[in-house]
Amino acid sequence: MRDNMVPLWEKSNLTLEEAAAYSGVGINKLRQISDDEGCPFVLWVGNKRLLKRKKLDEFLENSYSI
């Protein structure tokens, strides 16, 4: 690991790829869930989709099935 890289569990926002590696949920499933307008853990920066790590954790902890 390079010195300037922040571990995924310390980042506040994750890309789809990072979120998939962090959570174990596939990129396509994360994309599908975060496409919903009411998604509590998506943050749009222009056209770039970021996932709020803590909100994603809460969502997954409270979900029985996705």
N, CA, C, O and CB atoms as a CASP TS submission, in Angstrom:
PFRMAT TS
TARGET T0000
AUTHOR 0000-0000-0000
METHOD Language model
MODEL 1
PARENT N/A
ATOM      1  N   MET     1       0.848  -1.183   0.000  1.00  0.00           N
ATOM      2  CA  MET     1       0.000   0.000   0.000  1.00  0.00           C
ATOM      3  C   MET     1       0.892   1.243   0.000  1.00  0.00           C
ATOM      4  O   MET     1       1.860   1.333   0.755  1.00  0.00           O
ATOM      5  CB  MET     1      -0.964   0.000   1.229  1.00  0.00           C
ATOM      6  N   ARG     2       0.546   2.185  -0.853  1.00  0.00           N
ATOM      7  CA  ARG     2       1.302   3.434  -0.888  1.00  0.00           C
ATOM      8  C   ARG     2       0.972   4.267   0.345  1.00  0.00           C
ATOM      9  O   ARG     2      -0.091   4.110   0.945  1.00  0.00           O
ATOM     10  CB  ARG     2       0.994   4.230  -2.181  1.00  0.00           C
ATOM     11  N   ASP     3       1.885   5.144   0.713  1.00  0.00           N
ATOM     12  CA  ASP     3       1.731   5.958   1.913  1.00  0.00           C
ATOM     13  C   ASP     3       0.538   6.903   1.844  1.00  0.00           C
ATOM     14  O   ASP     3      -0.060   7.208   2.876  1.00  0.00           O
ATOM     15  CB  ASP     3       2.982   6.751   2.150  1.00  0.00           C
ATOM     16  N   ASN     4       0.174   7.376   0.639  1.00  0.00           N
ATOM     17  CA  ASN     4      -0.887   8.370   0.530  1.00  0.00           C
ATOM     18  C   ASN     4      -2.274   7.747   0.334  1.00  0.00           C
ATOM     19  O   ASN     4      -3.247   8.479   0.159  1.00  0.00           O
ATOM     20  CB  ASN     4      -0.587   9.304  -0.615  1.00  0.00           C
ATOM     21  N   MET     5      -2.386   6.425   0.359  1.00  0.00           N
ATOM     22  CA  MET     5      -3.686   5.774   0.167  1.00  0.00           C
ATOM     23  C   MET     5      -4.411   5.646   1.503  1.00  0.00           C
ATOM     24  O   MET     5      -3.816   5.258   2.509  1.00  0.00           O
ATOM     25  CB  MET     5      -3.512   4.380  -0.487  1.00  0.00           C
ATOM     26  N   VAL     6      -5.693   5.975   1.502  1.00  0.00           N
ATOM     27  CA  VAL     6      -6.524   5.864   2.702  1.00  0.00           C
ATOM     28  C   VAL     6      -7.232   4.516   2.649  1.00  0.00           C
ATOM     29  O   VAL     6      -7.821   4.180   1.621  1.00  0.00           O
ATOM     30  CB  VAL     6      -7.558   7.051   2.805  1.00  0.00           C
ATOM     31  N   PRO     7      -7.193   3.731   3.733  1.00  0.00           N
ATOM     32  CA  PRO     7      -7.901   2.445   3.741  1.00  0.00           C
ATOM     33  C   PRO     7      -9.403   2.653   3.524  1.00  0.00           C
ATOM     34  O   PRO     7      -9.964   3.663   3.950  1.00  0.00           O
ATOM     35  CB  PRO     7      -7.653   1.700   5.074  1.00  0.00           C
ATOM     36  N   LEU     8     -10.045   1.693   2.860  1.00  0.00           N
ATOM     37  CA  LEU     8     -11.474   1.821   2.545  1.00  0.00           C
ATOM     38  C   LEU     8     -12.321   2.068   3.779  1.00  0.00           C
ATOM     39  O   LEU     8     -13.265   2.857   3.726  1.00  0.00           O
ATOM     40  CB  LEU     8     -11.964   0.576   1.841  1.00  0.00           C
ATOM     41  N   TRP     9     -12.010   1.416   4.884  1.00  0.00           N
ATOM     42  CA  TRP     9     -12.830   1.548   6.093  1.00  0.00           C
ATOM     43  C   TRP     9     -12.675   2.909   6.764  1.00  0.00           C
ATOM     44  O   TRP     9     -13.390   3.205   7.721  1.00  0.00           O
ATOM     45  CB  TRP     9     -12.472   0.457   7.079  1.00  0.00           C
ATOM     46  N   GLU    10     -11.753   3.742   6.279  1.00  0.00           N
ATOM     47  CA  GLU    10     -11.588   5.087   6.817  1.00  0.00           C
ATOM     48  C   GLU    10     -12.146   6.159   5.880  1.00  0.00           C
ATOM     49  O   GLU    10     -12.275   7.316   6.281  1.00  0.00           O
ATOM     50  CB  GLU    10     -10.122   5.357   7.088  1.00  0.00           C
ATOM     51  N   LYS    11     -12.476   5.796   4.647  1.00  0.00           N
ATOM     52  CA  LYS    11     -13.017   6.757   3.694  1.00  0.00           C
ATOM     53  C   LYS    11     -14.487   7.017   4.017  1.00  0.00           C
ATOM     54  O   LYS    11     -15.202   6.114   4.449  1.00  0.00           O
ATOM     55  CB  LYS    11     -12.854   6.245   2.237  1.00  0.00           C
ATOM     56  N   SER    12     -14.926   8.239   3.806  1.00  0.00           N
ATOM     57  CA  SER    12     -16.336   8.550   4.050  1.00  0.00           C
ATOM     58  C   SER    12     -17.191   8.231   2.832  1.00  0.00           C
ATOM     59  O   SER    12     -18.360   7.876   2.981  1.00  0.00           O
ATOM     60  CB  SER    12     -16.500  10.021   4.431  1.00  0.00           C
ATOM     61  N   ASN    13     -16.634   8.351   1.630  1.00  0.00           N
ATOM     62  CA  ASN    13     -17.359   8.060   0.398  1.00  0.00           C
ATOM     63  C   ASN    13     -16.550   7.097  -0.455  1.00  0.00           C
ATOM     64  O   ASN    13     -15.327   7.204  -0.544  1.00  0.00           O
ATOM     65  CB  ASN    13     -17.661   9.357  -0.384  1.00  0.00           C
ATOM     66  N   LEU    14     -17.251   6.151  -1.083  1.00  0.00           N
ATOM     67  CA  LEU    14     -16.600   5.114  -1.868  1.00  0.00           C
ATOM     68  C   LEU    14     -17.133   5.103  -3.289  1.00  0.00           C
ATOM     69  O   LEU    14     -18.305   5.401  -3.520  1.00  0.00           O
ATOM     70  CB  LEU    14     -16.796   3.747  -1.219  1.00  0.00           C
ATOM     71  N   THR    15     -16.274   4.761  -4.243  1.00  0.00           N
ATOM     72  CA  THR    15     -16.741   4.521  -5.609  1.00  0.00           C
ATOM     73  C   THR    15     -17.478   3.180  -5.614  1.00  0.00           C
ATOM     74  O   THR    15     -17.423   2.439  -4.633  1.00  0.00           O
ATOM     75  CB  THR    15     -15.541   4.525  -6.643  1.00  0.00           C
ATOM     76  N   LEU    16     -18.158   2.869  -6.701  1.00  0.00           N
ATOM     77  CA  LEU    16     -18.840   1.572  -6.798  1.00  0.00           C
ATOM     78  C   LEU    16     -17.851   0.420  -6.616  1.00  0.00           C
ATOM     79  O   LEU    16     -18.146  -0.549  -5.916  1.00  0.00           O
ATOM     80  CB  LEU    16     -19.559   1.442  -8.157  1.00  0.00           C
ATOM     81  N   GLU    17     -16.692   0.524  -7.240  1.00  0.00           N
ATOM     82  CA  GLU    17     -15.690  -0.531  -7.149  1.00  0.00           C
ATOM     83  C   GLU    17     -15.196  -0.699  -5.718  1.00  0.00           C
ATOM     84  O   GLU    17     -15.070  -1.821  -5.226  1.00  0.00           O
ATOM     85  CB  GLU    17     -14.516  -0.231  -8.077  1.00  0.00           C
ATOM     86  N   GLU    18     -14.918   0.419  -5.053  1.00  0.00           N
ATOM     87  CA  GLU    18     -14.463   0.365  -3.660  1.00  0.00           C
ATOM     88  C   GLU    18     -15.555  -0.191  -2.755  1.00  0.00           C
ATOM     89  O   GLU    18     -15.279  -1.004  -1.873  1.00  0.00           O
ATOM     90  CB  GLU    18     -14.038   1.762  -3.177  1.00  0.00           C
ATOM     91  N   ALA    19     -16.799   0.246  -2.972  1.00  0.00           N
ATOM     92  CA  ALA    19     -17.916  -0.223  -2.151  1.00  0.00           C
ATOM     93  C   ALA    19     -18.138  -1.720  -2.328  1.00  0.00           C
ATOM     94  O   ALA    19     -18.460  -2.415  -1.364  1.00  0.00           O
ATOM     95  CB  ALA    19     -19.196   0.541  -2.503  1.00  0.00           C
ATOM     96  N   ALA    20     -17.970  -2.220  -3.542  1.00  0.00           N
ATOM     97  CA  ALA    20     -18.119  -3.652  -3.797  1.00  0.00           C
ATOM     98  C   ALA    20     -17.039  -4.431  -3.046  1.00  0.00           C
ATOM     99  O   ALA    20     -17.332  -5.448  -2.417  1.00  0.00           O
ATOM    100  CB  ALA    20     -18.045  -3.947  -5.316  1.00  0.00           C
ATOM    101  N   ALA    21     -15.804  -3.963  -3.109  1.00  0.00           N
ATOM    102  CA  ALA    21     -14.703  -4.628  -2.403  1.00  0.00           C
ATOM    103  C   ALA    21     -14.911  -4.559  -0.889  1.00  0.00           C
ATOM    104  O   ALA    21     -14.634  -5.524  -0.177  1.00  0.00           O
ATOM    105  CB  ALA    21     -13.350  -3.986  -2.784  1.00  0.00           C
ATOM    106  N   TYR    22     -15.390  -3.438  -0.410  1.00  0.00           N
ATOM    107  CA  TYR    22     -15.598  -3.212   1.018  1.00  0.00           C
ATOM    108  C   TYR    22     -16.745  -4.056   1.563  1.00  0.00           C
ATOM    109  O   TYR    22     -16.621  -4.654   2.632  1.00  0.00           O
ATOM    110  CB  TYR    22     -15.870  -1.739   1.281  1.00  0.00           C
ATOM    111  N   SER    23     -17.863  -4.109   0.834  1.00  0.00           N
ATOM    112  CA  SER    23     -19.083  -4.722   1.364  1.00  0.00           C
ATOM    113  C   SER    23     -19.286  -6.170   0.947  1.00  0.00           C
ATOM    114  O   SER    23     -19.992  -6.918   1.623  1.00  0.00           O
ATOM    115  CB  SER    23     -20.262  -3.928   0.934  1.00  0.00           C
ATOM    116  N   GLY    24     -18.674  -6.571  -0.158  1.00  0.00           N
ATOM    117  CA  GLY    24     -18.921  -7.914  -0.669  1.00  0.00           C
ATOM    118  C   GLY    24     -20.159  -8.001  -1.544  1.00  0.00           C
ATOM    119  O   GLY    24     -20.526  -9.086  -1.993  1.00  0.00           O
ATOM    120  N   VAL    25     -20.805  -6.869  -1.790  1.00  0.00           N
ATOM    121  CA  VAL    25     -21.968  -6.800  -2.671  1.00  0.00           C
ATOM    122  C   VAL    25     -21.460  -6.428  -4.063  1.00  0.00           C
ATOM    123  O   VAL    25     -20.578  -5.579  -4.191  1.00  0.00           O
ATOM    124  CB  VAL    25     -23.037  -5.757  -2.146  1.00  0.00           C
ATOM    125  N   GLY    26     -21.999  -7.045  -5.088  1.00  0.00           N
ATOM    126  CA  GLY    26     -21.522  -6.814  -6.447  1.00  0.00           C
ATOM    127  C   GLY    26     -21.771  -5.398  -6.950  1.00  0.00           C
ATOM    128  O   GLY    26     -22.686  -4.710  -6.499  1.00  0.00           O
ATOM    129  N   ILE    27     -20.945  -4.989  -7.883  1.00  0.00           N
ATOM    130  CA  ILE    27     -21.045  -3.651  -8.471  1.00  0.00           C
ATOM    131  C   ILE    27     -22.408  -3.444  -9.120  1.00  0.00           C
ATOM    132  O   ILE    27     -23.024  -2.393  -8.943  1.00  0.00           O
ATOM    133  CB  ILE    27     -19.930  -3.432  -9.506  1.00  0.00           C
ATOM    134  N   ASN    28     -22.882  -4.431  -9.864  1.00  0.00           N
ATOM    135  CA  ASN    28     -24.176  -4.278 -10.550  1.00  0.00           C
ATOM    136  C   ASN    28     -25.322  -4.132  -9.560  1.00  0.00           C
ATOM    137  O   ASN    28     -26.244  -3.353  -9.801  1.00  0.00           O
ATOM    138  CB  ASN    28     -24.438  -5.475 -11.467  1.00  0.00           C
ATOM    139  N   LYS    29     -25.285  -4.863  -8.456  1.00  0.00           N
ATOM    140  CA  LYS    29     -26.338  -4.756  -7.438  1.00  0.00           C
ATOM    141  C   LYS    29     -26.268  -3.388  -6.759  1.00  0.00           C
ATOM    142  O   LYS    29     -27.302  -2.763  -6.525  1.00  0.00           O
ATOM    143  CB  LYS    29     -26.205  -5.894  -6.382  1.00  0.00           C
ATOM    144  N   LEU    30     -25.069  -2.920  -6.443  1.00  0.00           N
ATOM    145  CA  LEU    30     -24.927  -1.593  -5.842  1.00  0.00           C
ATOM    146  C   LEU    30     -25.407  -0.508  -6.795  1.00  0.00           C
ATOM    147  O   LEU    30     -26.041   0.457  -6.368  1.00  0.00           O
ATOM    148  CB  LEU    30     -23.470  -1.336  -5.445  1.00  0.00           C
ATOM    149  N   ARG    31     -25.111  -0.658  -8.087  1.00  0.00           N
ATOM    150  CA  ARG    31     -25.570   0.308  -9.084  1.00  0.00           C
ATOM    151  C   ARG    31     -27.099   0.307  -9.138  1.00  0.00           C
ATOM    152  O   ARG    31     -27.720   1.369  -9.170  1.00  0.00           O
ATOM    153  CB  ARG    31     -24.973  -0.018 -10.482  1.00  0.00           C
ATOM    154  N   GLN    32     -27.703  -0.884  -9.148  1.00  0.00           N
ATOM    155  CA  GLN    32     -29.160  -1.010  -9.210  1.00  0.00           C
ATOM    156  C   GLN    32     -29.822  -0.351  -7.988  1.00  0.00           C
ATOM    157  O   GLN    32     -30.787   0.399  -8.135  1.00  0.00           O
ATOM    158  CB  GLN    32     -29.563  -2.500  -9.299  1.00  0.00           C
ATOM    159  N   ILE    33     -29.310  -0.629  -6.804  1.00  0.00           N
ATOM    160  CA  ILE    33     -29.890  -0.062  -5.578  1.00  0.00           C
ATOM    161  C   ILE    33     -29.709   1.454  -5.551  1.00  0.00           C
ATOM    162  O   ILE    33     -30.632   2.183  -5.188  1.00  0.00           O
ATOM    163  CB  ILE    33     -29.243  -0.698  -4.324  1.00  0.00           C
ATOM    164  N   SER    34     -28.522   1.931  -5.934  1.00  0.00           N
ATOM    165  CA  SER    34     -28.243   3.365  -5.837  1.00  0.00           C
ATOM    166  C   SER    34     -28.861   4.168  -6.971  1.00  0.00           C
ATOM    167  O   SER    34     -28.849   5.398  -6.917  1.00  0.00           O
ATOM    168  CB  SER    34     -26.757   3.595  -5.817  1.00  0.00           C
ATOM    169  N   ASP    35     -29.404   3.513  -7.999  1.00  0.00           N
ATOM    170  CA  ASP    35     -30.140   4.218  -9.052  1.00  0.00           C
ATOM    171  C   ASP    35     -31.488   4.734  -8.549  1.00  0.00           C
ATOM    172  O   ASP    35     -32.044   5.672  -9.122  1.00  0.00           O
ATOM    173  CB  ASP    35     -30.353   3.298 -10.253  1.00  0.00           C
ATOM    174  N   ASP    36     -32.013   4.132  -7.490  1.00  0.00           N
ATOM    175  CA  ASP    36     -33.301   4.540  -6.921  1.00  0.00           C
ATOM    176  C   ASP    36     -33.187   5.959  -6.358  1.00  0.00           C
ATOM    177  O   ASP    36     -32.229   6.271  -5.651  1.00  0.00           O
ATOM    178  CB  ASP    36     -33.758   3.543  -5.809  1.00  0.00           C
ATOM    179  N   GLU    37     -34.156   6.811  -6.667  1.00  0.00           N
ATOM    180  CA  GLU    37     -34.123   8.207  -6.181  1.00  0.00           C
ATOM    181  C   GLU    37     -34.127   8.300  -4.664  1.00  0.00           C
ATOM    182  O   GLU    37     -33.605   9.267  -4.109  1.00  0.00           O
ATOM    183  CB  GLU    37     -35.310   8.981  -6.732  1.00  0.00           C
ATOM    184  N   GLY    38     -34.701   7.324  -3.983  1.00  0.00           N
ATOM    185  CA  GLY    38     -34.779   7.359  -2.526  1.00  0.00           C
ATOM    186  C   GLY    38     -33.626   6.671  -1.830  1.00  0.00           C
ATOM    187  O   GLY    38     -33.677   6.451  -0.620  1.00  0.00           O
ATOM    188  N   CYS    39     -32.588   6.327  -2.573  1.00  0.00           N
ATOM    189  CA  CYS    39     -31.444   5.618  -1.985  1.00  0.00           C
ATOM    190  C   CYS    39     -30.774   6.508  -0.935  1.00  0.00           C
ATOM    191  O   CYS    39     -30.351   7.623  -1.243  1.00  0.00           O
ATOM    192  CB  CYS    39     -30.417   5.204  -3.089  1.00  0.00           C
ATOM    193  N   PRO    40     -30.678   6.012   0.315  1.00  0.00           N
ATOM    194  CA  PRO    40     -30.137   6.844   1.394  1.00  0.00           C
ATOM    195  C   PRO    40     -28.619   6.974   1.405  1.00  0.00           C
ATOM    196  O   PRO    40     -28.083   7.802   2.142  1.00  0.00           O
ATOM    197  CB  PRO    40     -30.575   6.295   2.696  1.00  0.00           C
ATOM    198  N   PHE    41     -27.917   6.183   0.611  1.00  0.00           N
ATOM    199  CA  PHE    41     -26.459   6.207   0.706  1.00  0.00           C
ATOM    200  C   PHE    41     -25.746   6.652  -0.560  1.00  0.00           C
ATOM    201  O   PHE    41     -24.524   6.534  -0.647  1.00  0.00           O
ATOM    202  CB  PHE    41     -25.974   4.865   1.077  1.00  0.00           C
ATOM    203  N   VAL    42     -26.485   7.167  -1.555  1.00  0.00           N
ATOM    204  CA  VAL    42     -25.829   7.619  -2.780  1.00  0.00           C
ATOM    205  C   VAL    42     -25.595   9.128  -2.726  1.00  0.00           C
ATOM    206  O   VAL    42     -26.428   9.881  -2.223  1.00  0.00           O
ATOM    207  CB  VAL    42     -26.675   7.248  -4.021  1.00  0.00           C
ATOM    208  N   LEU    43     -24.455   9.549  -3.250  1.00  0.00           N
ATOM    209  CA  LEU    43     -24.100  10.959  -3.360  1.00  0.00           C
ATOM    210  C   LEU    43     -23.645  11.188  -4.793  1.00  0.00           C
ATOM    211  O   LEU    43     -22.668  10.591  -5.245  1.00  0.00           O
ATOM    212  CB  LEU    43     -22.982  11.369  -2.321  1.00  0.00           C
ATOM    213  N   TRP    44     -24.355  12.052  -5.504  1.00  0.00           N
ATOM    214  CA  TRP    44     -23.985  12.359  -6.888  1.00  0.00           C
ATOM    215  C   TRP    44     -23.133  13.614  -6.909  1.00  0.00           C
ATOM    216  O   TRP    44     -23.531  14.649  -6.375  1.00  0.00           O
ATOM    217  CB  TRP    44     -25.244  12.539  -7.780  1.00  0.00           C
ATOM    218  N   VAL    45     -21.967  13.526  -7.523  1.00  0.00           N
ATOM    219  CA  VAL    45     -21.089  14.671  -7.737  1.00  0.00           C
ATOM    220  C   VAL    45     -21.017  14.830  -9.246  1.00  0.00           C
ATOM    221  O   VAL    45     -20.179  14.216  -9.907  1.00  0.00           O
ATOM    222  CB  VAL    45     -19.643  14.472  -7.076  1.00  0.00           C
ATOM    223  N   GLY    46     -21.907  15.663  -9.786  1.00  0.00           N
ATOM    224  CA  GLY    46     -22.064  15.733 -11.236  1.00  0.00           C
ATOM    225  C   GLY    46     -22.616  14.398 -11.716  1.00  0.00           C
ATOM    226  O   GLY    46     -23.685  13.975 -11.278  1.00  0.00           O
ATOM    227  N   ASN    47     -21.898  13.739 -12.607  1.00  0.00           N
ATOM    228  CA  ASN    47     -22.299  12.410 -13.076  1.00  0.00           C
ATOM    229  C   ASN    47     -21.625  11.293 -12.305  1.00  0.00           C
ATOM    230  O   ASN    47     -21.887  10.118 -12.562  1.00  0.00           O
ATOM    231  CB  ASN    47     -21.990  12.263 -14.542  1.00  0.00           C
ATOM    232  N   LYS    48     -20.764  11.641 -11.368  1.00  0.00           N
ATOM    233  CA  LYS    48     -20.022  10.637 -10.601  1.00  0.00           C
ATOM    234  C   LYS    48     -20.842  10.191  -9.399  1.00  0.00           C
ATOM    235  O   LYS    48     -21.361  11.012  -8.643  1.00  0.00           O
ATOM    236  CB  LYS    48     -18.652  11.195 -10.143  1.00  0.00           C
ATOM    237  N   ARG    49     -20.948   8.880  -9.236  1.00  0.00           N
ATOM    238  CA  ARG    49     -21.712   8.282  -8.140  1.00  0.00           C
ATOM    239  C   ARG    49     -20.738   7.866  -7.038  1.00  0.00           C
ATOM    240  O   ARG    49     -19.805   7.100  -7.278  1.00  0.00           O
ATOM    241  CB  ARG    49     -22.554   7.055  -8.637  1.00  0.00           C
ATOM    242  N   LEU    50     -20.964   8.377  -5.834  1.00  0.00           N
ATOM    243  CA  LEU    50     -20.217   7.947  -4.662  1.00  0.00           C
ATOM    244  C   LEU    50     -21.205   7.372  -3.655  1.00  0.00           C
ATOM    245  O   LEU    50     -22.354   7.806  -3.579  1.00  0.00           O
ATOM    246  CB  LEU    50     -19.398   9.126  -4.042  1.00  0.00           C
ATOM    247  N   LEU    51     -20.747   6.399  -2.891  1.00  0.00           N
ATOM    248  CA  LEU    51     -21.607   5.779  -1.891  1.00  0.00           C
ATOM    249  C   LEU    51     -21.088   6.140  -0.509  1.00  0.00           C
ATOM    250  O   LEU    51     -19.906   5.974  -0.208  1.00  0.00           O
ATOM    251  CB  LEU    51     -21.665   4.236  -2.078  1.00  0.00           C
ATOM    252  N   LYS    52     -21.992   6.636   0.325  1.00  0.00           N
ATOM    253  CA  LYS    52     -21.637   7.041   1.683  1.00  0.00           C
ATOM    254  C   LYS    52     -21.437   5.779   2.516  1.00  0.00           C
ATOM    255  O   LYS    52     -22.383   5.028   2.754  1.00  0.00           O
ATOM    256  CB  LYS    52     -22.737   7.967   2.313  1.00  0.00           C
ATOM    257  N   ARG    53     -20.206   5.552   2.954  1.00  0.00           N
ATOM    258  CA  ARG    53     -19.837   4.307   3.606  1.00  0.00           C
ATOM    259  C   ARG    53     -20.671   4.008   4.848  1.00  0.00           C
ATOM    260  O   ARG    53     -21.174   2.893   4.989  1.00  0.00           O
ATOM    261  CB  ARG    53     -18.389   4.346   3.973  1.00  0.00           C
ATOM    262  N   LYS    54     -20.826   4.959   5.738  1.00  0.00           N
ATOM    263  CA  LYS    54     -21.574   4.704   6.979  1.00  0.00           C
ATOM    264  C   LYS    54     -23.039   4.428   6.694  1.00  0.00           C
ATOM    265  O   LYS    54     -23.634   3.544   7.311  1.00  0.00           O
ATOM    266  CB  LYS    54     -21.448   5.890   7.936  1.00  0.00           C
ATOM    267  N   LYS    55     -23.630   5.176   5.763  1.00  0.00           N
ATOM    268  CA  LYS    55     -25.038   4.946   5.394  1.00  0.00           C
ATOM    269  C   LYS    55     -25.198   3.606   4.691  1.00  0.00           C
ATOM    270  O   LYS    55     -26.209   2.927   4.873  1.00  0.00           O
ATOM    271  CB  LYS    55     -25.556   6.082   4.486  1.00  0.00           C
ATOM    272  N   LEU    56     -24.202   3.216   3.885  1.00  0.00           N
ATOM    273  CA  LEU    56     -24.227   1.905   3.233  1.00  0.00           C
ATOM    274  C   LEU    56     -24.170   0.805   4.290  1.00  0.00           C
ATOM    275  O   LEU    56     -24.905  -0.178   4.200  1.00  0.00           O
ATOM    276  CB  LEU    56     -23.046   1.762   2.231  1.00  0.00           C
ATOM    277  N   ASP    57     -23.303   0.962   5.288  1.00  0.00           N
ATOM    278  CA  ASP    57     -23.224  -0.006   6.386  1.00  0.00           C
ATOM    279  C   ASP    57     -24.575  -0.145   7.079  1.00  0.00           C
ATOM    280  O   ASP    57     -25.031  -1.261   7.328  1.00  0.00           O
ATOM    281  CB  ASP    57     -22.146   0.417   7.404  1.00  0.00           C
ATOM    282  N   GLU    58     -25.219   0.979   7.393  1.00  0.00           N
ATOM    283  CA  GLU    58     -26.525   0.961   8.053  1.00  0.00           C
ATOM    284  C   GLU    58     -27.563   0.255   7.183  1.00  0.00           C
ATOM    285  O   GLU    58     -28.341  -0.565   7.670  1.00  0.00           O
ATOM    286  CB  GLU    58     -26.988   2.394   8.373  1.00  0.00           C
ATOM    287  N   PHE    59     -27.565   0.578   5.904  1.00  0.00           N
ATOM    288  CA  PHE    59     -28.511  -0.037   4.970  1.00  0.00           C
ATOM    289  C   PHE    59     -28.345  -1.557   4.960  1.00  0.00           C
ATOM    290  O   PHE    59     -29.327  -2.295   5.040  1.00  0.00           O
ATOM    291  CB  PHE    59     -28.315   0.531   3.547  1.00  0.00           C
ATOM    292  N   LEU    60     -27.108  -2.013   4.862  1.00  0.00           N
ATOM    293  CA  LEU    60     -26.855  -3.451   4.809  1.00  0.00           C
ATOM    294  C   LEU    60     -27.175  -4.139   6.128  1.00  0.00           C
ATOM    295  O   LEU    60     -27.676  -5.263   6.137  1.00  0.00           O
ATOM    296  CB  LEU    60     -25.411  -3.710   4.436  1.00  0.00           C
ATOM    297  N   GLU    61     -26.888  -3.465   7.251  1.00  0.00           N
ATOM    298  CA  GLU    61     -27.188  -4.051   8.566  1.00  0.00           C
ATOM    299  C   GLU    61     -28.684  -4.220   8.764  1.00  0.00           C
ATOM    300  O   GLU    61     -29.115  -5.166   9.423  1.00  0.00           O
ATOM    301  CB  GLU    61     -26.611  -3.180   9.688  1.00  0.00           C
ATOM    302  N   ASN    62     -29.480  -3.324   8.207  1.00  0.00           N
ATOM    303  CA  ASN    62     -30.926  -3.356   8.391  1.00  0.00           C
ATOM    304  C   ASN    62     -31.669  -4.114   7.282  1.00  0.00           C
ATOM    305  O   ASN    62     -32.898  -4.190   7.303  1.00  0.00           O
ATOM    306  CB  ASN    62     -31.447  -1.950   8.469  1.00  0.00           C
ATOM    307  N   SER    63     -30.941  -4.666   6.330  1.00  0.00           N
ATOM    308  CA  SER    63     -31.575  -5.382   5.215  1.00  0.00           C
ATOM    309  C   SER    63     -31.526  -6.889   5.461  1.00  0.00           C
ATOM    310  O   SER    63     -30.512  -7.437   5.892  1.00  0.00           O
ATOM    311  CB  SER    63     -30.882  -5.033   3.873  1.00  0.00           C
ATOM    312  N   TYR    64     -32.636  -7.529   5.177  1.00  0.00           N
ATOM    313  CA  TYR    64     -32.689  -8.987   5.249  1.00  0.00           C
ATOM    314  C   TYR    64     -32.207  -9.585   3.929  1.00  0.00           C
ATOM    315  O   TYR    64     -31.522 -10.608   3.905  1.00  0.00           O
ATOM    316  CB  TYR    64     -34.126  -9.470   5.575  1.00  0.00           C
ATOM    317  N   SER    65     -32.576  -8.932   2.844  1.00  0.00           N
ATOM    318  CA  SER    65     -32.251  -9.431   1.514  1.00  0.00           C
ATOM    319  C   SER    65     -32.111  -8.243   0.569  1.00  0.00           C
ATOM    320  O   SER    65     -32.833  -7.253   0.683  1.00  0.00           O
ATOM    321  CB  SER    65     -33.337 -10.426   1.004  1.00  0.00           C
ATOM    322  N   ILE    66     -31.170  -8.358  -0.368  1.00  0.00           N
ATOM    323  CA  ILE    66     -31.036  -7.296  -1.369  1.00  0.00           C
ATOM    324  C   ILE    66     -30.992  -7.890  -2.750  1.00  0.00           C
ATOM    325  O   ILE    66     -30.882  -7.157  -3.733  1.00  0.00           O
ATOM    326  CB  ILE    66     -29.784  -6.453  -1.117  1.00  0.00           C
TER
END
